[in-house]
Amino acid sequence: SVIDGDKPDHDDDTHPDDEPPQPPRGGRPALRVVK
């Protein structure tokens, strides 16, 4: 999401706002901020 950089990673998983469904945390895209 556009606010992923300001929020904890797990919060983005709980509230997907502008992104399509994503795989479990262990398989998330590397282009995201990994916490």
C-alpha positions in Angstrom: 0.0 0.0 0.0 1.0 3.6 -0.3 1.3 3.9 3.5 3.2 0.6 4.0 6.4 2.7 4.7 4.6 4.3 7.7 2.9 1.3 9.1 4.1 -2.0 10.5 4.3 -4.8 7.9 1.5 -6.9 9.5 -0.9 -4.0 9.4 -0.6 -3.9 5.6 -1.5 -7.6 5.5 -4.6 -6.9 7.6 -5.8 -3.9 5.6 -4.9 -4.3 1.9 -6.0 -1.0 0.5 -4.7 -0.5 -3.0 -2.9 -3.8 -3.6 -4.1 -7.2 -4.9 -4.0 -10.2 -2.5 -0.5 -11.2 -1.7 1.2 -14.5 -0.6 2.0 -15.2 3.1 4.7 -13.2 4.8 7.4 -15.7 4.0 6.7 -15.4 0.3 6.2 -11.7 -0.1 7.8 -9.7 -2.9 11.4 -8.5 -2.2 10.5 -5.0 -3.5 8.6 -4.3 -0.3 10.1 -3.1 3.0 10.9 -6.3 4.9 10.6 -6.0 8.7 
